[in-house]
Amino acid sequence: MAKNLNDYFVTVAEDIIDNTSISKTGQPMHDNYLNYMSSMFTSPLSNIRPKHASTHEIEGIIKSLKAKYSHGYDEIPVAILKASALFISSPLTYIVNKSLSSGIYPTRLKFSIVKPVFKSGDKLNISNYRPISLLPAFSKVFEKVIYSRLNQHLIQNKILASDQYGFRKNSTTNRASFKLLNEILVAMNNKLTIGGIFCDLKKAFDCVNHEIFLNKLGYYGINGVFKKLIKSYLNNRYQKVVLNNRTTYNTTFSDWEIIKYGVPQGSILGPLFFLLYINDLPKVITNNAKIILFADDTSIIISDSSPHNLEINMNKQFLAINKWFEANLLSLNFNKTHHLLFRTKNSLVTDISIYHQNKNITNVPNIKFLGIYIDETLSWKSHIDKLVIKMSAACYAIRTVRGLMSQETLRMIYFAYVHTIMEYGIIFWGSSATSINVFRMQKRIIRTIMNVRTRDSCRELFKNLKILPMYSQYIYSIILFVVNNRDLYSSNYETHNLNTRHTTNLHLPTSRLTIFQKGPYYFGIKAYNHLPSRIKSMSNDVKLFKLRLKRFFLS
């Protein structure tokens, strides 16, 4: 089984790419990717100039690593590195700097143990497993050094697309979801017809073509020895699969096999390399369309004046991104790529067709986007129905163990299993009519923890447990989102350039639809503006602001 899994992991990308890289005319298409890159830049970026590492930096990197006892093929866990950081930092600094100056990545750090992680579906189907690489502990130090220099270059030159929300500092799934939903709500408010295309790529991280990736680096000012180092990092990597039988305690290994494509999943550099690989994708999207990327999750929101024009525009945008995917040897999973037509509750249902190479893209009533279920009228019923089922299961579990645990332990269980799922995405669905079902289930759980009767009031119970009721949690979360994402909003002063007693308030846009007013942008501004001045004045200190805001809602 280990051999079969490893064979699949190292060849699956090649099989996908072979089917992608030949056009209908029989000609290879991957040379076209340079056309996209050259159209992005009118002048070359300045070349990266990575500085050498200091012993202090290397020691700091080692100390920052999590003290895990899992290990790569060399059987040296990170915990050993941390324990010996003071002694190994100096010689390790010398080796790291030799690597930076020569452009050669140590060969012994390019061997990875792969643990297959089950995703979903049939457990006997090897395509339902994701390869997670366990790399040597020393490679984490080398990768962090390379990452810091590469990332600094990307930030200084503002290289990464603003439409990319995955694997970036201060970027969250909430921010990506906010962007998508606000585009929909603004278009609705402007009386436009709106559609969304939600793409699913086949094994995107595994299909990164090293030649294409390395050629793209030159456009971003990553040349010379540093580019040589990245090439050395990617070339001649080997992996083997390890399977542990929990019943017999036996361990089986596959043979070492070379990896020709992809970036190592489980590595530090892999995600950043992937972001650079698809960084030029947003440039293919034209007017009246917005792209939202979260790593390989690709979604496009298109708006137009009529259903007919929308259909033309959606097909145009879909053709453009498909050409980009083909040029970059990435392949769409057409069975999992869907489109959705958004509308207000009372508007007519329209029917349009999206297709590519005689393949129709299914129109669906709702879609899962970064963990939240979005439906065509933004009613959130589908998401809330699923959430209530999860909360009900948690309620049953709490009731089962209630007699064995203290109230404080049950409260900890609540925050671990109920609060986390209830709070996720609440800034989007918290104002919906069906959110009452979540609140009812939350009250049932609180009564279960406190062991009181079904009809007893929960008001004092929430206060005693220091838990926010769902609607208070919604307002608390949306205000925190506003404070943490201040760049998405403008103040009255910034908009009107007038000094009044409401100058520090956020500017509230004009709205004609209730659904827009209930959206995270409009309602977030209203909630923030209604805060007492003494709390708003603390918003520059986020930790203190959170503390006082929660105290305000609990009182």
N, C-alpha and C positions, 0 to 999 in steps of 0.2 A: 504493500500500500504506500509506503514512504517513497519508493521508486516511482510509482505511478503519479503521485502528487507532484514530485519534483520535475518529472518529465513534462507534466502539464504546465506547471508554473513557468518553466524556462522556454516553452514552445508556444504557449497560447498567444503571446504578442506577435510572434512571427506569422502564425496562421491568420490573425486578424489583419495584420499589415499586408500580407500577400494578397488578401481579398480587396484591400483598400487601394493599393498603390497602382493598380492597373485600371485605366479608364475604359470606357466602352469601345474606344478605338484601338485598344490594346497597347496604348502608349503610357509609360509611367507618368504620374502626375506630381511627384514630390518635388520636382525642381521649381514648381510654381510658388513655393512658400517664400522664396527670396523676393518675389514681386511684392508681396504684402509688406515685407520688412523694409524694402527700399522706399515704398510709398509713405512710410511712417516718419522718415527722417529727412529733413532738408539739409542738415549738417551733422557731421559725426559728433558723438559725445566724447568728452575727455576720457582718456584711458585711466583705468583703475591703477592706483599706486599703493599696494598693500604694505603696511609697516610690519616690521618684525615683532614677534611676541617677546614680552618680558617674563622673567621668572615670576614676578608678582601676578601677572595676568594668568599664567598657566596654573599657579597655585589657586588663584581665585576660581578658575573654571572647574578644577577638580573638586574644590569645596562646594561648589554650586550644584554638583551632580547629586541625584537622589541615591541614597545608600542602599541600593538593591543588591541582592545576592544572586540574581539571575546572571548568566554569563554567556559569552560567545564560545566559539570552538576552543579558545585558549584556556578556558575554565578560570579566568581571572575576573571576579565580580567587581563592580564599581566600589563596593564597600572596602575592598583591599586598597584600591587607589586612594580613597579618601583617608584611610588610616595611615598611608605612607606618603601623603602629599608633600610634607615638608622635606622628605628625603629624595623624592624622584622629580620634583619640579625643575630643578636646574638642568639635569641631563635631558629631560623631556623637552625643555625649552630649546636646547641645542638641536635636537632632532626635528622639532617642529619648524624651526627657522631654516634648517637645511632643506626641508621639504618646500618651504615657501620660496627659497632662492633658486632651487633647482627645477621646480615644477614637477617633482616626482612624489606621488603618494605612496607610502609604504605598502608593499605587496601583501605583507602578513595581515594588514588591516582590511583587506578586500575580500575576506572569506566570511560568509555569514551562515549562521544556523537559522533555518526557517521553521517557524511554528505555524501550522495551518490554523486559521481562525474561522470557525463556521459563521456564515452570514445569515442565511435563511433558506427555506425550501427543503429539498430532499438531501438528507445527510450522506447518502451514498453517491451523490453527484459531485464529482470533484470540482466542478465549476462554481459550486456554492461555497468555496473556501477561499479566504484571502491570505496571501503569504505575508507574515510579519517577520521581519529580519531581526535576529539577535546578533548584534555586531560586537566585536571585541571592545572592552571598556576603554582602551586607549584610543580607539577610533573616535569616541565621543569628544575627546579633548581636541584632536586634530580637526574634526568637523566644526566644533564651536569656534575655533580660531578662524577657519575659512569663512564660516557663516558671518561672523561679526564684521569682517572686512568687506565681504560681498554685500551684505545688507546695508552697511554704511554708505557704500557707493550708490546703491539703488535709491536710498533715501535722499542723499545729497543731490542727486540728479533727477529726482522725482520720476523714476523710470516705471515703477509698477502702476498699472492702470487703476484709476480710482474706482472703477466698476468691480474690482476684485476684492472680496471681503474675507476670503479664506486664508488661514495661516498668517495673519497680519496683526501686529500689536494694536491694541485698542479697537479691534474690529471683532464684532460678534455676530452670531446668527440673528439676533434681534435687530441689529443695524441693517443687515441684508434684507430681512423680512420687511422692515420699515420702509426701505427704499422701494421694494416691489409693490407693497400695498399702497404706499402714498402715490406712486405713479398711477395706479388704478383709480384711486379715489379722486385725484386731481382731474383725470380725464373724464370721469363720471360727472364731476362738478362742472366741467366745461362742455357738457352735452355731447361728448364724443363716444364713438363705438370702440370698445376695447377688447383685445384678445391677448392671450399669453401662450407662448410655446415653451414647453419644459422638456429639455433634452436630457437623454441618458446616454452616456458614452460607454463603450465596451472597454473595460480594463484600461482606463485612461493612463494611470500612473505606470502600468506595465508596458504601455505602447510608446513611450517617449523614445523617439529616434535620436540616437546620440549624435549622428552627423548633422542633422537638422538643428538640434539644440546647440551644438558647438558653433555652428555657422551663425546662429542668431546672436550669440554672445558678443561677437565682434561689433554688431550694431549698437550694443549697449555699452561700448567702451571697455569690454572685458577681453583683453588681448594679451599677447606676450606670455610671460612665464606663468601668470595667474591662470590664464586660459589653458595652458599646458598642464597645470596642476589639476584643474577640473577634468580635463580629458583623461589624465592618469587615474583620477579617482573613479571615473566611469568605466574605463577599459579593463578587461581581464578580471572581472569580478566573478567569484564562484560562490555557489550556495549548495547546501544539502538539507534535506528535510529530516527532522527528528520527530518521531512519534512516541509518546509515552502511554502505555496501556495501564490505566488506573486499576484494572482488575487484577492483572497478572504481575504488575510492576515491571514489565519488560519494556525495553527501549529499542526501537528499530531505527536504523539510519539508511538513507539513500547514499549513492555515490556523489562525489563533488561534480557539479555541472556548471559550465560557463554561462553567464548571463549576457545576452547580446543587446537587449533592449530594456528600457524602463529606468526608473529611479528606485533605490531601495526603500521599501515601505518599512517604517520603523527607524529610519535614519533621521539625522538632524537636517542634512542638506537636501534630502529628497523633496520635501514639500516646496522649498524655495526654488529649486530647479524647475519643478513643474509649473509654478507661477510664471517663471520667465518663459517657459516653453509656450504657454498660451497667452502671453501678455499682449500680443498684437491682435488677438481675436476681436476685442471690442471695436477696432477700427473699421471692421467690415459692416457694422451696423449704421444705417443712414437715418435721416430725419424721421420724426414721429415714432421712433422706436428706442427703447432703453434696454440695455443688457445688464443682468445681474449675475455675477460669477461668485461662487463660493467653492474655491478649489476647482474641481471638475464639474460641479453642478452648474449648468448653463441654462438660464431662463431669459426670455425676451418678452417685454411688454410692448405691444404695438397699439396705437390709437389712430383713428381716422374719422372722417366726417360722416361716413355711411358704411353699412355692411359690405356693399360692393367694393368700395375703395379699400376697406380693411382686408378683405380677402386677397385682393391684388397685392397689397403691401405685405401681408403676412407671408405669402408665397415668395415674394421678392426677398424678404429678410431670411427666410428659411433656406432658400437657394444659396444666398450669400454665405451663410455660416456652414452649409454643407460643402461648398467649394473650399472653404478654409480648412475644414476638418480633413477633407480628402488630400489637400495639398500638404498637410502636416501629418498625414498617415494616422489619423485618429478616425474611429468609426462609430457612427451612431447606432444605438440599439433601437431600431424602429418599433419594436414591440413595446418598449417602455418609454418611448417619446410620445408625448400627448400635447394637445392644445385645448385651451379653455376659453370660452367667450364670457366675459364678465358683463353683468347688467344689473340694473336696479330691480327691486322685487316686482314692480308692476309693469316693467317694460316687456316688449315682445321677445320671444326666443327666436334667435336667428340661426341659420344653418349655413356654414361655409366649409369648404374643402381645402385642406392643406396637404400637399403631396410633393414627393421628390422621386424622380426616376420610377414613376408608376407605383410608388408606395404611398398609400394614404396614411396620414397621421390621425389617430383616433381622437375624436372630440369627447372629453370626459366631463362629468358634472362637478367633480372635485379632484384635487391633486394634493399629494403630500409634498410640502416644501420646507426643507430644513426643520422637520419635526412637527410642523403644524399643518393641519388639513384645511385647505382653502377651497371654498365652493364658489359657484358662479355668481351668487348674489351676496357674497360675504356675510352670510347668516351665521356661520361658524357652528351650525348644527352638527355636522359630521365630526368636527374636532371635539366638541363638547360631549357628544355621545360616547366617543372612545375614551375620553378623559374620565367620565363618570364611571365607566366600567372598571377602569384601573383603580379609581378611588374606592369603589365598592369592594374590590378584592383586598385592598389595604385595610378597610374597615373590618372586614371579616377576620383578617389576620390579627389585628389589634384586639378584637373581642376574644379571640382564641387564647391569646397570651396574657390578657388583662389580669387574671388572678395570680399570675406568676411573677409579675413585675411591678415595680413602684411607678407612681404617677410621673416622676421625673424621667424614668426610662421610657415610658410610653410617649412622653412628649418628644424625646429624642427620636423615637421611631417615627413619630408624625413628621418631623422635619426631614428625616432621611427618605421616607417613602411617599408622603403625601404632599408636603410643601413643595418639594422639588418639581413634581409633575404638574401641580396646580399653578405654580408661579411661572412656569415656562410658557412664554408667548402670551401671558395674560394681558399685556398692553394692547394686544390686537383683538382678542375675543371678549375681554372683560366687560365691555359695554353692550354686548349683544343680549337680546331678549332671552335666549336659552341659557345664559350664564346662571340664571336662577337655579338650574338643576345642579350646578357645581356647588353653589352656596348651600343648598339643602343637604347635599352629600357631605360637605364639610361640617355642617352642624351635627349630622348624625355621628361623624367620627369624633367630634369634640365631646358629645354626650357619652359615647362609648368609652372614651378615655377617662372621663370623670364619673362614669357609672351612675348616670342619672336617668330619669324617665324620659320617654320620647317627647313629651310635650313641655318639658321644663325649659325655661328661658335660657338662652346661651350667652346673653350679654355679659354677665359677670364671669362666666366660665372662660370666655375668650380673654378677659382681662387677667384672670388668675393664672392662666397658662402663658400669658404674654404672647398670644397668637393673634394676628390680624384677621378679622373676618374677610371673606373673599373680596367684597367691594372696596374695603379699606386697602387691602393688599393691591388691588388693581390701581387705585389712585396713587398709592405709595410707589408702586413699580413704575408707573408712567411718569411721575415727577422725577424719579431717579434717572430714568432714561433721558429726559430733557436735560437734566444737569450734566449727565455724563456725555451727552452728545450736543453740546451747546453750539457747535459749528453748523448744525442743521437748522438752527433757528436764528431769527434776527430780532433785535429789540425795537421798541417804538422809536428810540432815538436814531438807530441806524437806518430806519425806514423813512422817518419824517424829518430828522435832523432838528427836532424841536425839544427844548427843555421844559418838561411839565412834571407834575407829581407822579405821572405814570411812565416816566422815561425809562425806568429800569424794567418795566413789564415787557413781555415778549409781544411781538406784533401778531395780531390775530387776523388771518386772511378772510376775505369775503366768502361766504358759503351760501349756497342755495339748496343743498340737500342735507337731510338729517343724517344719512349714512356718512357723509363727509364730516359732519360735526361730531359724530361718534368715533371717527377715526383717530389713530394715535397722534397725528400731527396737531389737528385742531383741538382735540380734547386735552392733549398734553399741555398745550399753551394755556388753555383756560384753567386747568388744575394748578399749574405753576403760578399764574397771575393771581389766583385767589388765596395763595399762601399768606400767612401773616408776615409782615416785613421783617420781624426779628428772625424768622427762619430763613427767608430768602437771602438775608444778608450773610448767611453762613455758607452759601452755595459754592464759594471758592475753596472751602475745606470740605471735601466730599465725605470724609470719615465722620467729622463732627455733624455735617448736614444730615447724613443717614441716621445717626443716633438721635438727633433732636426731632427729625421728621417722624421716626417710628414712635418716639415718646409722645409726640403730638397726636398721632392716630390712636394710640393705646389709651390716651387720657379721655 
